[in-house]
Each structure stands twice: as structure tokens, then as C-alpha cells.
Amino acid sequence: MSDVEPTVADEPVVEPGEPASGPVVEPVDLGEIERELAAVDQALARLDDGTYGRCQVCQSPLDDSALAADPTTSICGDHLDVVAH
């Protein structure tokens, strides 16, 4: 066995200023990922304490369609405007 790291000779070299070929990599918004993770953590906490699926303002059951669209939702449609302001 050799101590030499294998190299990838089949990949083309991209010169500076030339467009790279291959898949386009979109920039990552870490802030958005952190907000989504926090929302999942909060939903899991509501699941643990028995309040998942209920509006945090009026405690009425959330619509199944709302939970299917966004499992982290915690506010019913009647109170979305109240919480947003």
C-alpha cells in the first residue's frame, strides 16, 4: 500500500474566469435553517407536553390540512394576524 493520496484526474480543471460545469450549488441561508430547526424543536416540545395540534392562542384544534402543509404550525387561521403584529 502506498501513502500517496489518490487524485481525481478525470475531473476537468476550471481556469479562473471560466464558468464551472456541473450542478449549480445554491447559497445556504443558515439563519433560515436555524429558524426551521427551532420550529421543529418547538413542535416536538408541544408533542411531548400534549399541546401539539392546538392553537397556542385559543387552544382550539388546528386543521389537519394546516398541519399537513406545515407540521410546525402552532397558530390557527383566526389568530395568524394577531400573532404577526
Secondary structure as UniProt FT lines:
FT   TURN            16..17
FT   HELIX           30..49
FT   TURN            52..53
FT   TURN            56..58
FT   HELIX           64..69
FT   TURN            71..72
FT   HELIX           77..79
FT   HELIX           80..84
//
